[in-house]
Amino acid sequence: MTLDVLMHAEDPGAANILAPLSSGLGDAGLSSRLMASGAAVAYLTDRAITHEPVSDGAGEVLDSVHPRVLVAGTSEDRDGFGLALIDAARERAIPSLGAVDMLANAAFRFRGNSDDPLRHAPDWLAVPDQATADAFAKLGFAHDRVVACGHPHFDVMRARRAEFATQSRADLRAERLPDLPADRPLLVFVAEGIDQLNPAASRIPQDSALTGSGQSLDRTTVVLEELLEAVDNLDPRPVTVLRLHPKNRPDDYGALADRVDHVSHGGDALPLIWCADLVAGMTTFLLVEAHLLGRPTLSVLPDPTDSVWLPTTAAGATPVVSTRESLATALADRLQARTAKVQDNALLPSGATQRYVQLVGNLVDLEKHSNRAQ
């Protein structure tokens, strides 16, 4: 039996796009399956989202499920299974749609181990915004096959915010962090993994005003060092929680982890984020999630030009600091804010799930008509 849509996620970013689509596709009368590999398996499992771990090669998967359309999320693996699926789909004349979660690394997402940024590119692209669409058009991807759909996870986050709003933040904080003092502000720092597609992006530039202890060039390490130095000068000193990236190991930050009050790893990060008085990070998508939950956010960037990578930092909804002085001032100000105004739909549009479903449905219809004509 032919499956309408096969979806594959390999990284958490792709999982955030594809997980909400299953019910929407079903409501539209389209059959679908979500398969996962890599870090997406644990990410989806932690959130009790139905998926099937990949156990065969790309060609074997396609030959076994016979999808009309492939929807492949991107990953940071240059030898990723998603790229192999796109190549195998092309060999089998199966239309493919690439699901891109954010602007960063447009030139690396479909490069694989080649020098061609479109070496493993799909037939169509769904991207979150026009800036990302423009980035792929500049690389040579056909502009009329790039669709700015928004991000389905924005819809999920708005629903989660409504859910959290029915709970006491103080009670949830006491439940999540029972051994930490409740009478001081809560600062959550969200870490990032090493960028596997473009490792240089995870190192601080030579001219950065943020250098930390001077012992490391790793961006997360340097920013965490700067943040903790600034926090130690605040009165009252906030309770600090280090939220690790899904691709981090618990021991990635060594002695630095001993300087925070708590390290959070695995599971659903959003209850912790809802409890926070300030969420600080760099360009992780979790900052966008925190903004959609109405929590104050702060981006600390050794290279301020990286602010274009997130819609909230690019638009100024999340303040960006790049010096020690501005970091100290922003921490004090943002910790006092306690709440943040969520930007309207012009920045983070709702309804992306429906736009994705419509696009995928159109591709399924095109494939059906193409087969009838043969």
Secondary structure, 3 states (H helix, E strand, C coil): CCEEEEEEECCHHHHHHHCCHHHHHHHCCCCEEEEECCHHHHHHHHCCCCCEECCCCHHHHHHHHCEEEEEEECCCCCCCHHHHHHHHHHHCCCCEEEECCCCCCCCCCCCCCCCCCCCCCCCEEEECCHHHHHHHHHCCCCHHHEEECCCHHHHHHHHHHHHHCCCCHHHHHHHHCCCCCCCCCEEEEECCCCCCCCHHHHECCCCCCCCCCCCCCEHHHHHHHHHHHHHCCCCCCCEEEEECCCCCCCCCCHHHHHHCCEEECCCCCHHHHHHCCEEEECCCCHHHHHHHCCCCEEEECCCHHHHHHCHHHHCCCCCEECCHHHHHHHHHHHHHHCCCCCCCCCCCCCCHHHHHHHHHHHHHHHHHHHHHHC
